[in-house]
């Protein structure tokens, strides 16, 4: 989400609080060790699971095994919510990305994403790019999805503030 313009929602913010700058929200997305993804099953019921996501060039990326529940859910409902933050009430910043998940098959982008995942945690995410997704060193396989944000929200805690970001290109 390039050229993002923050808008503070006064209804859900403490008096005097300023909108969270986009760079702060983006830093949370870039540095997150763990995120949660919410998808919808074919029958309409929700499904939430933790995963390791990557934020790259203004989009969120995640991967999953092709037979996992979230992959099956995306076949029927590609809309997702990806969120990260901390579990404290009095401090921190939670960031939510809403958008549509689209499968990534571009070889150059898969190479860049494999490198980005290698930089997560302690380097244990040693994927290799593959024409259909990413391969684990043990032979496991994952499909990769991109989420171009349709909406991003940031929830500042302590001094409470809800910021919505929209592209200045809109």
N, C-alpha and C positions, 0 to 999 in steps of 0.2 A: 504494500500500500504506500506508494510514493506520494510525496507532496501532501501529507496528511494534515488536516486542519482539526485541532482539538476543539470540542464544544462541551463545556461544563453543563451538566444537567442540575440546575439549582434545586429541583424537587428532591434529589437524593444526595445532596451535598451540604456540608456544614457551612454556616455563614462565613464569608471571607476566604474560602478555599479557592484556589486557582485550578484551572484545568491542568491535568498532567501533560507535560510536553510529550509529543510523539516519541522522541528519542528515548525517554525513560521507559515507555511501554515497550518499545522495540527491544531495548536492552534486556527486559524481562523475558521476552520471547526468545532472544538469541542465547541467553545464558541458562535457560530452564533445563534442569536435569531430567525432569519428569513433567509430563502433561497428561491431560485426560481428554478422551474423545467421546463425544456423545453421537450416536447414530440411531437410526430407527429401523426396527425389524420390519419384514414384509407385512406382518400383521398389525403394524402401527405401534407396537410397544417399544419403549426406549431401551437402549443398551449403552452403558458407560464402561470404559475400561482405561487403565493407565497405559501409557506408551512413551517412547522417547521420540520426540519430534525435532525437526530442524527448521529454523527460520532462515531463509536465504532469499536475497533480492526481493524483499517485500511480500513473500508468500510463505505459508506453512507447508511442511512436507511430513508425511508419516508413511510407515510401511507396515505391512501385515502379511501373514501367510494367506494364500489364496483360499484356503478352506476355513479360515477363522470367521467367527460370527460377524465382526465388523465388515469384512470383505463381502460376505453374503448380504449384509444389510445394504451396502452401497449399490448393489445391483438393482434394488428396488427403490431406494431413497438416497441419492447422492449428497443431500444436504447434511452438513455436519456442524458441530460446535467443538472447537478445540480450545482448551483452557489450561492455564497454568498460574502459579502464584505461590502463596504460602497458606498454612492452616492457622494463622494467627488472626485474631479479631482486631487487635490494637496496633498493628504495624504491618507494613508491606504493601505490595501492589499485586492485585490479581488482574490478569488480562484474558479476555475472551475474544476468540476469532470465530466469526460465522462465515460460512461460504459453502460452495459446492465442491466436492472432491472429484478430481479428474485424474485418471491414470496417467502416469509419466512413462513414456517410452523413448524419449529423445536420448540417444547415447551420450552426447556431451553433457547434458544435464544430469543423467544418472551417474556419470563419473564425478561430477562436482558434488553431488549429494553423498556418494560413497565417501568421499574425502571429508565432507562436513560431519558425517556420522562418526568417522574415525576420531574426530576431535571431541566427541562427547565423553563424559565421565572420565574413565581411566584408559580409554583407547580400546575397550573390549568390543566395540561395534566395528569390526573389521570387515565390512562388506566389500564385495567386488562388483562392479557394474556388469550387468548381463543384458542381452537384448530385450528381455522381458521384465527386468527389475533389478534386484540385488541378490547376490549369493553370499551366504555365510561361509567361513572357512570349513565348517563341518559338513557343507553340502546343502544346508537348508536354503530355502528360497523365499523371497518376499516380493510382493508387488508394492509399488510406490505410488502415492497419491499426492497431488498438489491441491492446496486450498488457497485460491486467490480470495482475499477477504472481501465480503460484501458489507460487513460491519465489524468494527473492533471496538470493544468497550474496555475501559480500565477502571478498577475500583480501588481507590486509595483508602487505606485504613489508618486509624489513629485520628488524624484530621480527615474525616470522611469526604470523599469526592468521587463522583461518577463522571467520567469523561467518555465521550463518543468521538470517534475519528471518522472523518470523511475525506475523500480525496479532493484536493483543490481543483483537480481536472474535471470534476463533475459539474 
